[in-house]
């Protein structure tokens, strides 16, 4: 029987970094081009496709459904080593939970408004008063503000009404980038021959998620930039600790058994 070993941590760092680089380039390129969201921009069919992508990371139901599908698929793929489905699901819970907690803490500490709020303010809404209101009342204000807005598609107006929180950092970005790290990380550990196929697909999805957040007026490039770095660093720490656990487990197995006669007087 062929012996399967876990990939060295150095290889895992390399693959996670190669996943991180194209994603971190997205906000950098947006900065370099000088593009920024404006209420007067025209929305095309591809913007609606980006909206569908962004909904796969929207809480609570779509994000949970996306996580469930990806976790099941990853569990089915990771069958060569000790990556039982329970380990996969617990890892997803820890990584996604930790990043979302960090995200929420930063949001409420910095209280940065979303890009689309510039249009809402232009319509006479006081931004400080707006954020003091409960979410339901904020949604009602957004609905009243965009009621006569013929520039913004109805599906985006509805999205704004459901996303009335703060901007920095981006929860959708952290969610998607972390999933890219999870997929690439575990498949690398498995030394799966199709790591880059599945990793490439999930990275493209994460990249489109990031682009959608800027294009739809939900986030600034800096939100994407910091969120991507946070997900990358937390993933590195997690897989480092997992590698340390592997070493301790291997050392316990390989420790030679002391003969019983050694203890006899």
C-alpha positions as CSV (number, residue, x, y, z in Angstrom):
1,X,0.0,0.0,0.0
2,X,1.3,3.4,-0.9
3,X,2.3,5.6,2.1
4,X,0.8,9.1,2.0
5,X,2.5,11.8,3.9
6,X,1.5,15.3,4.8
7,X,3.1,18.0,2.7
8,X,5.8,20.0,4.5
9,X,4.7,23.3,6.0
10,X,7.1,25.2,3.7
11,X,5.1,23.9,0.7
12,X,1.9,25.0,2.3
13,X,3.2,28.5,2.9
14,X,4.3,28.7,-0.7
15,X,0.8,27.6,-2.0
16,X,-1.1,29.9,0.3
17,X,1.2,32.8,-0.7
18,X,0.6,32.1,-4.4
19,X,-3.1,32.2,-3.7
20,X,-2.8,35.4,-1.7
21,X,-0.8,37.4,-4.4
22,X,-3.4,37.6,-7.1
23,X,-6.1,38.4,-4.6
24,X,-4.1,41.2,-2.9
25,X,-3.3,42.6,-6.4
26,X,-7.1,43.4,-7.0
27,X,-7.3,46.4,-4.6
28,X,-3.8,47.5,-5.6
29,X,-4.8,47.6,-9.3
30,X,-8.0,49.5,-8.4
31,X,-5.9,52.0,-6.6
32,X,-3.5,52.3,-9.5
33,X,-6.2,52.8,-12.1
34,X,-7.9,55.5,-9.9
35,X,-11.3,53.9,-10.3
36,X,-13.9,54.5,-7.6
37,X,-17.6,53.9,-7.2
38,X,-20.0,56.7,-8.3
39,X,-23.7,56.8,-8.2
40,X,-23.9,57.9,-11.8
41,X,-22.2,54.8,-13.1
42,X,-24.1,52.6,-15.6
43,X,-24.9,49.0,-14.5
44,X,-24.7,46.2,-17.1
45,X,-25.7,42.6,-17.1
46,X,-22.2,41.6,-15.8
47,X,-22.9,43.7,-12.7
48,X,-25.9,41.5,-12.0
49,X,-23.6,38.5,-12.3
50,X,-21.3,40.1,-9.8
51,X,-24.3,40.6,-7.5
52,X,-25.0,36.9,-7.7
53,X,-21.4,36.2,-6.7
54,X,-21.6,38.6,-3.8
55,X,-24.8,36.9,-2.6
56,X,-23.0,33.6,-2.2
57,X,-21.2,35.3,0.7
58,X,-24.2,37.2,2.2
59,X,-25.2,36.3,5.7
60,X,-26.7,34.4,7.2
61,X,-28.3,31.9,4.8
62,X,-26.3,32.2,1.6
63,X,-23.0,32.2,3.4
64,X,-24.0,29.2,5.4
65,X,-25.2,27.3,2.3
66,X,-21.9,28.2,0.5
67,X,-19.9,27.0,3.5
68,X,-21.9,23.8,3.8
69,X,-21.4,22.9,0.1
70,X,-17.7,23.7,0.1
71,X,-17.1,21.9,3.4
72,X,-18.8,18.7,2.1
73,X,-16.9,18.9,-1.2
74,X,-13.6,19.4,0.6
75,X,-14.4,16.5,3.1
76,X,-15.1,14.2,0.1
77,X,-11.8,15.2,-1.5
78,X,-9.7,14.9,1.7
79,X,-9.8,11.1,2.2
80,X,-6.1,10.1,2.0
81,X,-4.9,11.5,5.4
82,X,-6.4,12.1,8.8
83,X,-8.7,14.9,7.6
84,X,-12.0,13.4,8.8
85,X,-15.0,15.4,7.9
86,X,-15.3,16.5,11.5
87,X,-11.8,18.0,11.3
88,X,-12.7,19.9,8.1
89,X,-16.0,21.2,9.6
90,X,-14.3,22.3,12.8
91,X,-11.5,24.0,10.9
92,X,-14.0,25.9,8.8
93,X,-15.9,26.9,12.0
94,X,-12.7,28.1,13.7
95,X,-11.3,30.0,10.7
96,X,-14.5,31.6,9.4
97,X,-15.7,32.3,13.0
98,X,-12.4,33.9,14.0
99,X,-12.1,36.1,11.0
100,X,-15.7,37.3,11.3
101,X,-15.3,38.1,14.9
102,X,-12.1,40.1,14.1
103,X,-14.0,41.8,11.2
104,X,-16.9,42.8,13.4
105,X,-14.7,44.2,16.2
106,X,-12.8,46.4,13.7
107,X,-16.0,47.6,12.1
108,X,-17.5,48.8,15.3
109,X,-14.2,50.3,16.5
110,X,-13.6,52.4,13.3
111,X,-17.2,53.0,12.1
112,X,-16.4,53.7,8.5
113,X,-19.4,54.3,6.2
114,X,-19.9,52.4,3.0
115,X,-19.2,54.1,-0.4
116,X,-22.9,54.2,-1.4
117,X,-23.6,56.3,1.7
118,X,-22.1,59.3,-0.1
119,X,-25.2,59.2,-2.3
120,X,-27.5,58.8,0.7
121,X,-25.9,61.8,2.4
122,X,-26.4,63.9,-0.8
123,X,-30.1,63.2,-0.5
124,X,-30.1,64.9,2.9
125,X,-29.6,62.0,5.3
126,X,-27.5,62.8,8.4
127,X,-24.8,60.1,8.5
128,X,-24.2,60.2,12.3
129,X,-27.9,60.0,13.1
130,X,-28.3,57.2,10.5
131,X,-25.8,54.9,12.2
132,X,-27.4,55.5,15.6
133,X,-30.6,53.9,14.4
134,X,-31.5,50.1,14.5
135,X,-30.8,48.2,11.3
136,X,-34.5,48.0,10.5
137,X,-34.9,51.7,10.6
138,X,-31.7,52.2,8.5
139,X,-33.1,49.9,5.9
140,X,-36.3,52.0,5.8
141,X,-34.4,55.2,5.3
142,X,-32.4,53.6,2.4
143,X,-35.7,52.4,0.8
144,X,-37.1,55.9,1.0
145,X,-33.9,57.5,-0.3
146,X,-33.7,55.3,-3.4
147,X,-37.4,55.2,-4.1
148,X,-37.2,57.6,-7.0
149,X,-33.7,56.6,-8.0
150,X,-33.8,55.4,-11.7
151,X,-30.0,55.0,-11.9
152,X,-29.6,52.2,-9.4
153,X,-31.1,48.7,-10.3
154,X,-33.8,47.4,-8.0
155,X,-31.7,44.4,-7.0
156,X,-28.9,46.7,-5.9
157,X,-31.3,49.0,-4.0
158,X,-32.5,45.9,-2.1
159,X,-29.0,44.9,-1.4
160,X,-28.2,48.3,0.1
161,X,-31.2,48.0,2.3
162,X,-29.9,44.7,3.7
163,X,-26.3,46.0,4.1
164,X,-26.5,49.1,6.2
165,X,-23.6,48.3,8.5
166,X,-20.1,49.8,8.4
167,X,-17.6,49.4,5.6
168,X,-14.1,48.6,6.9
169,X,-13.1,45.8,6.7
170,X,-15.0,43.6,4.2
171,X,-16.7,40.6,5.7
172,X,-17.5,39.2,2.2
173,X,-13.9,39.5,1.2
174,X,-12.6,37.8,4.4
175,X,-15.2,35.0,3.9
176,X,-14.2,34.3,0.3
177,X,-10.4,34.7,0.8
178,X,-10.5,32.5,3.8
179,X,-12.3,29.8,1.8
180,X,-9.6,30.0,-0.8
181,X,-7.0,29.5,1.9
182,X,-8.9,26.6,3.4
183,X,-9.3,24.8,0.1
184,X,-5.7,25.3,-1.0
185,X,-4.4,24.6,2.5
186,X,-6.0,21.3,3.0
187,X,-5.5,20.1,-0.5
188,X,-1.8,21.0,-0.2
189,X,-1.6,19.0,3.0
190,X,-3.2,16.1,1.2
191,X,-0.7,16.5,-1.7
192,X,-3.7,16.4,-4.0
193,X,-2.8,16.3,-7.7
194,X,-5.7,18.7,-8.4
195,X,-4.8,21.3,-5.8
196,X,-4.3,24.0,-8.3
197,X,-7.4,23.2,-10.3
198,X,-9.7,23.5,-7.3
199,X,-7.6,26.2,-5.8
200,X,-7.7,28.2,-9.0
201,X,-11.4,27.9,-9.3
202,X,-12.0,29.0,-5.7
203,X,-9.5,31.9,-6.0
204,X,-11.3,33.1,-9.1
205,X,-14.6,33.1,-7.1
206,X,-12.9,35.0,-4.3
207,X,-11.5,37.5,-6.7
208,X,-14.9,38.1,-8.3
209,X,-16.4,38.5,-4.8
210,X,-13.8,41.2,-4.1
211,X,-14.5,43.0,-7.3
212,X,-18.2,42.9,-6.7
213,X,-17.9,44.6,-3.4
214,X,-16.2,47.6,-4.9
215,X,-18.3,47.7,-8.1
216,X,-21.6,47.6,-6.1
217,X,-20.7,50.5,-3.8
218,X,-20.3,48.4,-0.8
219,X,-16.5,48.8,-0.1
220,X,-13.4,50.8,-0.7
221,X,-10.2,49.2,-2.0
222,X,-8.6,49.6,1.4
223,X,-11.4,47.4,2.9
224,X,-10.4,44.6,0.5
225,X,-6.7,45.1,1.0
226,X,-6.8,44.7,4.8
227,X,-9.4,41.9,4.7
228,X,-7.2,39.9,2.4
229,X,-4.2,40.3,4.6
230,X,-6.1,39.4,7.7
231,X,-7.5,36.2,6.1
232,X,-4.0,35.2,4.9
233,X,-2.3,35.8,8.2
234,X,-4.9,33.9,10.2
235,X,-4.8,31.0,7.8
236,X,-1.0,30.8,8.0
237,X,-1.2,30.8,11.8
238,X,-3.9,28.1,11.8
239,X,-2.0,25.8,9.4
240,X,1.3,26.4,11.4
241,X,-0.4,25.2,14.5
242,X,-1.9,22.2,12.6
243,X,1.6,21.3,11.4
244,X,2.9,21.5,15.0
245,X,0.1,19.1,16.0
246,X,1.2,16.8,13.3
247,X,4.8,16.8,14.5
248,X,3.7,16.1,18.1
249,X,1.4,13.3,16.9
250,X,4.2,11.7,14.8
251,X,6.6,12.0,17.7
252,X,4.2,10.2,20.0
253,X,3.8,7.3,17.5
254,X,7.5,7.0,16.7
255,X,8.6,7.0,20.4
256,X,10.2,3.6,21.0
257,X,8.5,1.4,23.5
258,X,10.5,0.8,26.7
259,X,10.9,-2.9,27.5
260,X,9.1,-4.0,30.7
261,X,12.3,-5.5,32.0
262,X,13.8,-2.0,32.1
263,X,11.6,-1.2,35.1
264,X,12.4,-4.3,37.0
265,X,14.9,-4.1,39.9
